[in-house]
């Protein structure tokens, strides 16, 4: 996996909540997430909203893909996982094999030859799972941090 600044900080968060998803310019993808903690039920969310960090510490991260082939946003309640999929990481994961990449191979003409070696990144947030197919790793930066 490529070395990404702030990756360990992001992955060490108890949970993440999606603040925004947009395309700041053509075929660039920007995600902004904030730290949360598991709800009282032990699930990663309470219905309708994320739970702020209880210790008062909160971080806001920006993830920017300079280009992408495709992305999808799923309601996390409908996401399934099976042994076919293989990934590394936590909260922000990089897949070695996934149903999403199988779909991208069938739905597009993107290949390892053009535009280049494909990567599937998954961002697991409360209420959302975002899949990103790209030839590049995201650029991660901390927008805010309160401790």
Buried (B, 14 or more C-beta within 10 A) or exposed (E): EEEBEBBEBBBEBBBBBBBEBEEEEEEEBBBBBBBBBBBEEEEBBBEEEBBBBEEEEBBBBBBBBBEBBBBEBBEBEEEEEEEEBEBEBEBBBBBEEBBBBEBBEEEEEBEEEEBEEBBBBBBBBBBBBBBBBBBBBBBBEEEEEEE
